[in-house]
Amino acid sequence: MRMKQPLKIVYCTPALYLAGGMERVMTLKANYFAEHFGYDITIVITDGKGKEPFYALSDKVKVVNLDIGFEELWNQSFWKKVILYLKKQRQYKKKLTACLMELRPDITISMLRREINFINSIKDGSHKIGEIHINRAHFRNFEEKDSNYIKNLFSKFWMNTLLGKLKQLDRFVVLTENDRKAWQELEKVEVIPNPLSFAPTTVSSHADKRVIAVGRYCYEKGYDHLLQAWAIVQKKYPDWRLDVFGDGDRSAYEALIDQLGIDRSRCKLNQRTQNIQQEFERSAISVCSSRFEGFGLVIIEAMACGVPVVSFDCPWGPQTIICDGKDGILVENGNVTQLAEALLKLMADDQLRITMGSNAKVNVQRFSIEAIADKWKKLFEEVVGNNKV
């Protein structure tokens, strides 16, 4: 009897050198699938030639860089972007088609970037799965300050076109039940949350009077709201400090610190860190000031370290993770005063922080890599049938 071959899976994503949540989750899953399930995993990227992956990849995971260079679009005007995009998109389709025809995977997974526009037309024999890490309302929409009539029309046209592509997929994977409901036009939608990226053996002692926030310095993370709340907090608890860790341009937030009169010795905007687990364990409270979250990976990481999280109840992630009042605190989205009050409440009560942190560590075990990987394994086997395991 011929032995069944391991599943061959290809992930399509822009790059691996970035320190983003999507890159972290995909790397974690790819490593686990290769090492524990014996899957044949290849990650196909389009950018970052010559740059090392930010998150460590197993030597069992292969990487193919098609070297399209979509990053050239970043600093171009809107119409220049359109022209350059169309040129590079043609290159990408040609190169990805050749790559998949050579690899002949069982499953090809699009992280819903540029390949979603044509991936269903590639006749390589693989089943196609789409995976999204942001809620629908904010997926590839222009920020309000960068929006105009033409761009809004373009966005609506693009969404209608996208829906047609998603309907052709074998499965479409979202992070929360609310996300599933948001894509009501689609039938084959699965909910699989992100997994924890580590399993800490130690937890926060709550001895350090430190609040931590983690995420890229950008509009969606709401650091303007966080700093406004901190300006309130520092007046009552000047012995506490706030540390933020992330990539991106900090200049606007540095200016806001001075504008709000925040004590710089007790508030620091740090670059990204390679050891976020250690930073969580050195903190007593974590705060999420995001305007929206696809899931909230840093929330479950903080909770795994026994750190309670104060978060805006933004769409959609935090409310699916935090049990309000038991292992963290949810406040009205965008309400700076409530955010400050929740932080002050935890700062004032050592035992409440410890109890919530203990509950949080228990809560997030449902997001262990083992539990989440099993959900993916079941999905993969359903998609390919009984020919492979």
Buried (B, 14 or more C-beta within 10 A) or exposed (E): EEEEEBBBBBBBBBBBBBBBBBBBBBBBBBBBBBBEBEBBBBBBBBBBBEEEBBBEBBEBBBBBBBEBBBEBBEEEEEEEBEEBBEEBBEBBBEBBBEBBEEBEBBBBBBBBBBBBBBBBEBEBEBBBBBBBBBBBEBBEBEEEEEEEEEEEEBBEEBEEEBEEBBEEBBBBBBBBEBBBEBBEEBEBBBBBBBBBBBEBEEBBEBEBBBBBBBBBBBBBBBBBBBBBBBBBBBEEBEEBBBBBBBBBEBEEBBEBBEEBEBBEEBBEBBEBBEEBBEBBBBBBBBBBBBBBBBBBBBBBBBBBBBBBBBBBBBBBBBBBBBEEEEBBBBBEBBBBEBBBBBBBBBBEEEEBBBBBBBBBBEBBBEBBBEEBBEBBBEBBBEBBEEEBE
